[in-house]
Amino acid sequence: MSEKKILAFFIEGCPYCKQARESVNELSANYPGVNIEWVDENKHPEIANNYDYYFVPSMFVKDKKIYESHRGESKQECFDNVKKVFEAALL
């Protein structure tokens, strides 16, 4: 079986990114074989500039944006969206 990959953009210190990481930690055991590559957009703009998003965290599967956070996002909303990303990675 081929490896399933999620590309996730974040910024250090972002509270929404922290929520997303917590959600990933809670969900990852349920999705074996899914690998997440976290990219700090401030440290790697050469990667981030190739993707279309405005808010972080943003998560992509096969170069398709599955999730982009928004201001005021609740922890439950974040969790539900991260779960959708994991499910998309398995398709």
N, C-alpha and C positions, 0 to 999 in steps of 0.2 A: 504494500500500500504506500502511495506517495505521501510525502509530508504535506500537511496543510499549514498555510502560513497566513498570519495576520500582520499587517504593518500598521503600527500605532504611533501617531505623532503626539508629543506632549511638550510642556514647558515646566521646568523645575519650579516647584513652589505653587503651582496651579492647584486650587482646591478641587476642581472638577477632574483634573488628571489623577489626583489622589483617590477620588471616588472610583474612577475607572480602574485603577490598579487594584483597589480592594475588591471590586467586582470580579476582575480577572482572577485574583487569588482564590476567591470563593468558588468560581465556576470551573477553573482549569482541571480539577480532578475528574470532572464529569465529561471532559472532552480530550481523552488521550490522543496523542499524535498531532495536536494543534500547537503550533509554535508561534509565539508572538515576538516580533522584533520592535522594540521601543526605540523611537528616534526623537531626540531632543532637537526641536526645530531651530533653537538658538545656536546649537553646536554644529548642526548639519544642515544649513540652509540650502546647500547644493542638492540635497535629497528632497527636502520639504518643498522647494520651489517647483518641483516636477509634479506636484499633486494639487488638486483644486479643493481647498477648504479654507475656512476663515477662523473657526473656533477650535480650540483643543480641549479635550482630546478628540482626535479624529482617527478612525480606523478603516483600513482598506483591506479587501480580499481580492486578489488578482487584479490590482489597480482600479477596482471599483469601490467607491466610498459607500460604506454600509452604515457608518455612524459618525455623526458630528455633534458634539455637545452644544449646548446653548446656555446663555446666561440664565441663572435661576433654576437650573436643572436639579431635580430632587435625586436623592441617592437611589430610590427605587426606580425612577425613570432611567438613570444611568445603568443600573443593574440589568434592567429589561433590554436596553439597547446593546449592552455588551453581550448578553446572551444571544441576541439576534446575530451579532458578528460571529460568534463561535459557530452557530448553526449554519451561517452562510459559508464558513470555511470548510464545512464538511460536505457541501454540495459538489 
